[in-house]
Amino acid sequence: MSTGKADYLSHLAEERVDARFKGLPPDADGLTVGELAAQRRNLFTGGFTTPVLALSAERLTHNLELMETYAARHGLSFAPHGKTSMAPQLFQRQIEHGAWGITLAVPHQVRVARAFGIQRVFLANELVDPAALRWIAAELAADPGFRFVCYVDSVRGVALMDAALTGAGAGARPLDVVVELGAGEGARTGVRTEAECAAVADAVAAVPSLRLVGVAGYEGEVPQADPERVRAWLRRLVALATDFDKAGRFADASIEEIVVSAGGSAWFDAVADVFAEIPELSLPVLRLLRSGAYVSHDDGRYREVTPFNRVPEEGALEPAFRLWTQVVSRPSPEQAFVNAGKRDAAYDLDLPLPQVVRREGAPERSATGISVTGLSDQHAWLRTTPEADLEVGDWLGLGLSHPCTSFDKWQLIPVTEADGTVVDYIRTFF
């Protein structure tokens, strides 16, 4: 499938523009996405309607290059979490910028990735759905170049996986799994103790359909996370890999490397530090980082928690999203409403942040004196001060928090240069 990846992506440019896609110019209906992109319309003067979400071309490139450099500098392989964008075009750009593969969470996401030729998938979840497991087995049998790794975190899960995979078909390869170490009591998924991890590993060794290739987890779920607690948990993960190796759990002659994986978007500096301490094992170690929110970054949650705040000498990610809305009501000097709400903007962590105002015939200016106080389905509630100088018809650019709940509200997202020229469109598959 990898040889046809460019062909799969090119089909996206052949899709016809119509009313399915929010914010696009009405007079573009019937054009292909590629034809519309070739027109290089301006987001503000080219007929786009509000609300419309845009991605900065320059900032996307900056973020891709920064994380590529960071991973290489720290000796990390990188499988960014694709659930953030569910955009095969961005998957491809991430791979072009050094990514080992793509991390995903559920079978639908794996099917999307495979439909666009992704050859390495890390599933950060235990997979016990029989239909999905049989489909994965068929993919592995049909494509020798396809690499798939997923979590296991229970003896029961191992039994269910084996039952689904047994007799999956001639030529099926064992499914590679990593034992997930939980981040502590009250955390999300994962095995809670090292003794239980060993029991899960023993269960894997007892079935021919699975192959244990490493350990993994998610440090973002460490209770009351701080640098000390996160590093302590990461050292437990490294120790688990070391103990498994000493016990001969990776002695299968077909295993070429031991996978040790962690890394959300808030603590990858700790992952880099602790993974650098991994001792020499019996096989090469794939130190796999899985941060995903970096591709767009944001103006809220991840701006606050990004490790680059702690290590500014390593660089800085740049928020690439901006949601453009229009003032549709100004009922009082202290209040205004724009035409974007919960259907358009992330709101699960923070409300949107007013950044800039555009008024026809005037230069763009800072959104001073404007704040978002709440969201309805299709309105944002604004509180304004006298210095806001906001009128009905003005365009208001909003910064967003939490990329994972921003991408999913838009099927086709314009990519704009600094002057507003739209140079591409990103298709999402949620």
C-alpha positions as CSV (number, residue, x, y, z in Angstrom):
1,M,0.0,0.0,0.0
2,S,2.9,2.4,0.7
3,T,3.7,2.7,-3.0
4,G,0.2,4.0,-3.7
5,K,0.1,6.5,-0.9
6,A,0.4,9.6,-3.2
7,D,-2.4,8.2,-5.3
8,Y,-4.7,7.8,-2.3
9,L,-4.0,11.3,-1.2
10,S,-4.5,12.7,-4.7
11,H,-8.0,11.4,-4.7
12,L,-8.8,13.9,-1.9
13,A,-8.1,16.7,-4.4
14,E,-10.7,15.2,-6.8
15,E,-13.6,15.5,-4.3
16,R,-16.3,18.0,-5.3
17,V,-16.9,21.0,-3.1
18,D,-20.5,21.3,-1.9
19,A,-22.7,22.2,1.1
20,R,-21.1,19.5,3.2
21,F,-18.1,21.7,3.9
22,K,-18.7,24.6,6.2
23,G,-17.3,28.1,5.4
24,L,-16.3,27.5,1.8
25,P,-17.4,30.0,-0.9
26,P,-20.9,29.2,-2.2
27,D,-19.7,29.9,-5.8
28,A,-17.1,27.1,-5.5
29,D,-19.8,24.4,-5.5
30,G,-19.0,21.9,-8.2
31,L,-15.3,22.6,-8.3
32,T,-12.9,19.9,-7.1
33,V,-10.9,20.7,-4.0
34,G,-7.8,20.8,-6.2
35,E,-9.4,23.3,-8.6
36,L,-10.4,25.5,-5.7
37,A,-6.9,25.3,-4.1
38,A,-5.4,26.2,-7.5
39,Q,-7.4,29.5,-7.5
40,R,-5.5,30.6,-4.3
41,R,-8.4,32.6,-3.1
42,N,-8.1,35.0,-0.1
43,L,-9.8,33.9,3.0
44,F,-11.2,37.4,3.7
45,T,-12.1,38.5,0.1
46,G,-12.6,35.3,-1.8
47,G,-16.1,34.5,-0.8
48,F,-15.6,32.4,2.3
49,T,-18.4,32.5,4.8
50,T,-18.3,32.7,8.5
51,P,-17.7,30.8,10.7
52,V,-14.6,29.3,9.0
53,L,-11.7,27.5,10.6
54,A,-8.2,28.1,9.1
55,L,-4.8,26.6,9.7
56,S,-1.7,28.7,9.2
57,A,0.6,27.2,6.5
58,E,3.7,28.7,8.1
59,R,3.0,27.6,11.6
60,L,2.1,24.0,10.5
61,T,5.4,23.8,8.8
62,H,7.2,25.3,11.8
63,N,5.6,22.8,14.2
64,L,6.4,19.8,12.0
65,E,10.0,20.8,11.6
66,L,10.4,21.6,15.3
67,M,9.2,18.2,16.5
68,E,11.3,16.4,13.9
69,T,14.4,18.2,15.1
70,Y,13.5,17.6,18.8
71,A,12.9,13.8,18.3
72,A,16.2,13.4,16.4
73,R,18.1,15.4,18.9
74,H,17.0,13.2,21.8
75,G,17.3,9.9,20.0
76,L,13.6,9.3,19.9
77,S,11.4,7.6,17.3
78,F,8.1,9.4,16.8
79,A,4.6,8.1,16.2
80,P,2.3,11.2,16.6
81,H,-1.2,10.5,17.8
82,G,-3.4,10.7,14.7
83,K,-6.6,11.0,16.6
84,T,-5.8,14.7,17.0
85,S,-6.3,15.6,13.4
86,M,-7.6,12.4,11.6
87,A,-6.2,14.0,8.5
88,P,-4.3,11.7,6.2
89,Q,-2.6,14.7,4.5
90,L,-1.1,15.7,7.9
91,F,-0.2,12.0,8.6
92,Q,1.8,12.1,5.4
93,R,3.5,15.4,6.3
94,Q,4.4,14.0,9.7
95,I,5.9,10.9,8.2
96,E,7.8,13.1,5.7
97,H,9.1,15.0,8.8
98,G,10.6,11.9,10.3
99,A,7.7,10.1,12.0
100,W,8.2,6.3,12.4
101,G,4.4,5.8,12.0
102,I,1.1,7.0,13.3
103,T,-0.5,6.3,16.7
104,L,-4.3,5.7,16.8
105,A,-6.9,4.8,19.3
106,V,-9.8,2.8,17.7
107,P,-10.3,0.5,14.7
108,H,-12.1,3.1,12.6
109,Q,-9.0,5.3,12.8
110,V,-6.8,2.4,11.8
111,R,-9.0,1.8,8.7
112,V,-8.6,5.4,7.7
113,A,-4.9,5.2,8.1
114,R,-4.7,2.0,6.0
115,A,-6.9,3.5,3.3
116,F,-4.3,6.1,2.8
117,G,-1.3,3.8,2.9
118,I,0.1,4.2,6.4
119,Q,2.5,1.3,7.0
120,R,3.2,1.6,10.7
121,V,0.4,1.9,13.2
122,F,0.7,2.0,17.0
123,L,-2.8,1.5,18.6
124,A,-2.7,3.0,22.1
125,N,-5.5,0.8,23.3
126,E,-6.3,-2.8,24.0
127,L,-8.1,-4.2,21.0
128,V,-10.7,-6.9,21.8
129,D,-13.3,-6.4,19.0
130,P,-13.3,-9.7,17.1
131,A,-14.3,-8.1,13.7
132,A,-11.5,-5.5,14.0
133,L,-9.0,-8.1,15.0
134,R,-9.8,-10.3,12.0
135,W,-9.5,-7.3,9.7
136,I,-6.1,-6.5,11.2
137,A,-5.0,-10.1,10.8
138,A,-6.1,-9.9,7.1
139,E,-4.1,-6.7,6.6
140,L,-1.0,-8.3,8.2
141,A,-1.4,-11.3,6.0
142,A,-1.9,-9.4,2.8
143,D,0.9,-6.8,3.3
144,P,4.3,-7.9,4.6
145,G,5.3,-4.3,5.0
146,F,2.5,-3.4,7.4
147,R,3.6,-3.1,11.1
148,F,0.9,-3.0,13.8
149,V,1.5,-2.8,17.5
150,C,-1.2,-2.5,20.2
151,Y,-1.7,-2.5,24.0
152,V,-2.6,-5.4,26.2
153,D,-3.5,-4.7,29.8
154,S,-5.3,-7.9,31.1
155,V,-5.2,-11.6,30.9
156,R,-8.9,-11.5,29.9
157,G,-8.0,-9.2,27.0
158,V,-5.3,-11.6,25.8
159,A,-7.8,-14.5,25.8
160,L,-10.3,-12.5,23.8
161,M,-7.7,-11.4,21.3
162,D,-6.4,-15.0,20.9
163,A,-10.0,-16.3,20.4
164,A,-10.6,-13.8,17.6
165,L,-7.3,-14.3,15.9
166,T,-7.1,-18.1,16.1
167,G,-7.9,-19.4,12.6
168,A,-7.9,-15.9,11.1
169,G,-6.5,-17.3,7.9
170,A,-3.5,-18.8,6.3
171,G,-0.4,-16.6,6.3
172,A,-1.6,-14.5,9.3
173,R,1.3,-13.1,11.3
174,P,1.2,-12.9,15.1
175,L,-0.1,-9.6,16.3
176,D,2.6,-7.5,18.1
177,V,1.5,-6.3,21.6
178,V,3.1,-4.2,24.3
179,V,2.0,-4.5,28.0
180,E,0.5,-1.2,29.1
181,L,1.7,-0.1,32.6
182,G,-1.0,2.0,34.2
183,A,0.0,5.4,35.6
184,G,-1.4,4.7,39.1
185,E,-4.6,4.2,41.0
186,G,-7.3,6.4,39.7
187,A,-5.6,6.7,36.3
188,R,-7.1,5.5,33.1
189,T,-6.2,2.1,31.5
190,G,-3.2,-0.1,32.1
191,V,-2.0,-2.8,34.4
192,R,-1.5,-1.5,38.0
193,T,1.3,-3.6,39.3
194,E,4.5,-5.1,38.0
195,A,3.3,-8.6,39.2
196,E,0.1,-8.2,37.1
197,C,2.2,-7.0,34.1
198,A,4.2,-10.3,34.4
199,A,0.9,-12.3,34.5
200,V,-0.3,-10.5,31.3
201,A,3.1,-11.2,29.6
202,D,2.8,-14.9,30.6
203,A,-0.6,-15.0,29.0
204,V,0.7,-13.5,25.8
205,A,3.6,-16.1,25.7
206,A,1.1,-18.9,26.1
207,V,-0.8,-18.1,22.8
208,P,0.6,-18.3,19.3
209,S,-1.5,-15.5,17.9
210,L,0.3,-12.7,19.9
211,R,3.9,-11.7,20.2
212,L,5.2,-9.5,23.1
213,V,7.5,-6.8,21.7
214,G,7.7,-4.3,24.6
215,V,6.0,-2.1,27.2
216,A,4.1,1.2,27.0
217,G,1.9,3.6,28.8
218,Y,0.7,7.2,29.1
219,E,2.4,9.5,31.6
220,G,-0.3,12.1,31.2
221,E,-2.5,10.1,33.5
222,V,-0.1,10.1,36.5
223,P,-2.2,11.3,39.4
224,Q,-1.2,14.9,40.5
225,A,1.4,14.9,37.7
226,D,4.5,17.0,38.3
227,P,8.0,16.4,37.0
228,E,9.0,14.2,39.9
229,R,6.0,12.0,39.8
230,V,6.0,11.7,36.0
231,R,9.7,10.8,35.9
232,A,9.2,8.2,38.7
233,W,6.5,6.5,36.7
234,L,8.6,6.6,33.5
235,R,11.4,4.9,35.4
236,R,9.0,2.2,36.4
237,L,8.2,1.7,32.7
238,V,11.9,1.4,31.8
239,A,12.5,-1.0,34.7
240,L,9.6,-3.1,33.5
241,A,11.2,-3.4,30.0
242,T,14.5,-4.2,31.6
243,D,13.0,-6.9,33.9
244,F,11.1,-8.4,31.0
245,D,14.3,-8.6,28.9
246,K,16.3,-10.2,31.7
247,A,13.5,-12.8,32.1
248,G,13.8,-13.7,28.4
249,R,10.4,-12.4,27.4
250,F,11.8,-10.9,24.2
251,A,13.8,-14.0,23.2
252,D,11.7,-14.8,20.2
253,A,14.1,-14.9,17.3
254,S,11.7,-13.0,15.0
255,I,11.7,-9.9,17.3
256,E,14.1,-7.3,15.9
257,E,13.7,-4.5,18.5
258,I,12.1,-3.9,21.9
259,V,9.4,-1.2,22.0
260,V,9.3,1.2,24.9
261,S,6.7,3.9,24.3
262,A,5.1,6.8,26.1
263,G,4.7,10.5,25.5
264,G,1.6,12.7,25.3
265,S,1.9,16.4,24.5
266,A,2.5,17.7,28.1
267,W,5.5,15.7,29.3
268,F,7.6,14.7,26.4
269,D,10.7,16.4,27.9
270,A,10.5,14.0,30.8
271,V,10.1,11.1,28.3
272,A,13.2,12.2,26.5
273,D,15.2,12.5,29.7
274,V,14.2,9.1,31.2
275,F,14.3,7.2,27.9
276,A,17.9,8.4,27.5
277,E,18.6,6.3,30.6
278,I,17.4,3.1,29.1
279,P,20.3,0.6,29.6
280,E,21.6,-1.6,26.9
281,L,19.2,-4.5,26.4
282,S,19.4,-7.8,24.4
283,L,18.0,-6.1,21.3
284,P,17.9,-2.5,20.0
285,V,15.3,-0.3,21.7
286,L,12.6,1.6,19.8
287,R,12.1,4.6,22.0
288,L,8.7,5.7,20.7
289,L,7.2,9.1,21.5
290,R,3.5,9.6,20.7
291,S,2.8,13.3,21.2
292,G,0.1,14.5,18.7
293,A,-1.3,17.9,19.6
294,Y,1.9,19.6,18.4
295,V,0.9,19.6,14.8
296,S,-1.5,22.5,15.3
297,H,-0.7,23.3,18.9
298,D,-3.3,25.7,20.4
299,D,-4.0,29.0,22.3
300,G,-5.1,27.4,25.5
301,R,-4.4,24.0,27.2
302,Y,-1.3,23.0,25.3
303,R,0.1,26.5,25.2
304,E,0.1,26.3,29.0
305,V,1.5,22.8,29.5
306,T,3.8,22.3,26.5
307,P,7.3,21.1,27.7
308,F,8.8,23.9,25.6
309,N,7.8,26.2,28.4
310,R,10.2,24.3,30.7
311,V,13.0,24.0,28.0
312,P,12.7,27.2,26.0
313,E,16.2,26.7,24.5
314,E,14.7,23.8,22.5
315,G,12.3,26.1,20.6
316,A,8.6,26.9,20.8
317,L,5.5,25.5,19.1
318,E,3.2,28.0,17.5
319,P,-0.7,27.9,17.5
320,A,-1.8,27.2,14.0
321,F,-5.6,27.4,14.4
322,R,-7.7,30.5,14.0
323,L,-11.5,30.4,13.9
324,W,-13.0,33.3,12.0
325,T,-16.4,34.5,13.0
326,Q,-18.6,37.5,12.4
327,V,-20.4,39.9,14.8
328,V,-24.1,39.4,14.1
329,S,-25.6,41.2,17.1
330,R,-24.5,44.1,19.4
331,P,-27.5,44.4,21.8
332,S,-25.7,46.6,24.3
333,P,-22.3,48.4,24.8
334,E,-21.2,45.5,27.1
335,Q,-22.4,42.6,25.0
336,A,-22.0,41.2,21.4
337,F,-22.6,37.9,19.7
338,V,-20.7,36.2,16.9
339,N,-22.0,33.4,14.7
340,A,-19.8,30.5,16.0
341,G,-20.5,28.2,18.9
342,K,-20.2,24.7,20.2
343,R,-20.7,23.3,16.7
344,D,-17.6,25.1,15.5
345,A,-15.1,25.6,18.4
346,A,-13.5,23.5,21.0
347,Y,-14.9,24.2,24.5
348,D,-14.2,21.1,26.6
349,L,-11.1,22.6,28.2
350,D,-11.2,26.4,27.6
351,L,-13.4,28.9,25.9
352,P,-12.1,30.5,22.7
353,L,-9.8,33.5,23.0
354,P,-10.5,36.6,21.0
355,Q,-7.3,37.7,19.2
356,V,-7.9,40.0,16.2
357,V,-10.6,42.1,14.6
358,R,-11.0,42.7,10.9
359,R,-13.2,45.5,9.6
360,E,-13.7,46.2,5.9
361,G,-11.4,49.0,4.8
362,A,-9.4,49.0,8.1
363,P,-6.2,47.3,9.1
364,E,-6.4,44.2,11.3
365,R,-6.1,45.0,15.0
366,S,-5.9,43.3,18.4
367,A,-9.2,42.2,20.0
368,T,-8.6,44.4,23.0
369,G,-11.5,44.6,25.5
370,I,-13.3,41.5,24.1
371,S,-13.7,38.2,26.0
372,V,-15.8,35.1,25.4
373,T,-18.1,34.3,28.3
374,G,-20.0,31.3,27.0
375,L,-21.0,29.3,23.9
376,S,-24.4,28.3,22.6
377,D,-24.8,26.0,19.6
378,Q,-24.2,28.6,17.0
379,H,-23.3,31.8,19.0
380,A,-20.4,32.9,21.2
381,W,-21.3,35.3,23.9
382,L,-18.9,38.2,24.1
383,R,-18.3,40.7,26.9
384,T,-17.0,44.0,25.7
385,T,-15.5,47.1,27.2
386,P,-15.6,50.6,25.7
387,E,-12.2,50.1,24.1
388,A,-13.5,47.1,22.1
389,D,-14.8,49.2,19.3
390,L,-16.8,46.3,17.9
391,E,-19.5,46.6,15.2
392,V,-22.0,44.3,13.6
393,G,-20.3,42.9,10.5
394,D,-16.8,42.8,11.9
395,W,-14.8,39.6,11.6
396,L,-13.4,38.3,14.9
397,G,-10.5,35.8,14.9
398,L,-10.6,33.4,17.8
399,G,-7.8,31.2,19.2
400,L,-8.8,27.7,20.3
401,S,-7.9,25.3,23.1
402,H,-7.5,21.6,22.6
403,P,-6.8,20.5,19.0
404,C,-8.5,17.1,19.5
405,T,-11.9,18.8,19.8
406,S,-11.2,21.4,17.2
407,F,-10.3,19.3,14.1
408,D,-13.3,17.0,14.6
409,K,-15.8,19.8,13.9
410,W,-14.5,20.6,10.4
411,Q,-14.4,18.2,7.4
412,L,-12.4,20.5,5.1
413,I,-10.1,23.1,6.6
414,P,-8.4,25.9,4.5
415,V,-4.7,26.3,5.0
416,T,-3.7,29.9,4.7
417,E,-0.6,31.9,4.2
418,A,0.1,35.0,6.4
419,D,-1.7,37.3,3.9
420,G,-4.8,35.1,3.9
421,T,-4.1,33.3,0.6
422,V,-5.6,29.8,0.8
423,V,-3.0,27.3,-0.5
424,D,-4.5,24.0,0.5
425,Y,-7.5,22.2,2.2
426,I,-7.1,19.6,4.9
427,R,-9.7,16.8,4.8
428,T,-10.6,15.1,8.1
429,F,-12.2,11.7,8.8
430,F,-13.9,11.5,12.1
